[in-house]
Amino acid sequence: MTDPKVEGQKGYCSRFCRQVVEAVYGAQYDDLFGPSARDTAARFLKAGLTIKGSPEPGDLLFKTAKPYGHVGILTAAGVAE
């Protein structure tokens, strides 16, 4: 468990997801991750990486609400945030 003060910082969730994706796929997707979840969502959309159909475990799920948004990874047990 991390410190709640750290988890509340801008970009924490985007960094977490980037680290997970990097551990699985290497650095090939690093350019898609921005300083906030909103920036990351915009980069994924621009690259044409969207979910077609129902989300599956391993998919990134975005909320783009202001100011920073949020991103998590869908797992079989729910969303890892």
C-alpha positions, 0 to 999 in steps of 0.5 A: 500500500502506498502513501495516500498523499502520493496516490493523490498527486497528479499523474500517479495513476498514469505512472502506475499504469505506464510501469505495468504496461512497461513491465509487460510490453517493454518501452514500446508504448512509453510515448503514449503516457503523459503527465496526467490521465487526461493527457494519456487518454488523449494520446491513446485516442490520437493513436487509435487505441480504443476498446472495441466491444466490452472491456477485457482484463488488461484494458486501460480504463480512463475517466477524463474529468477535470482537472487530471482525470484517472486511469486504471487497469481492468483485472478479473477482480475489478480495476487496479488503480 
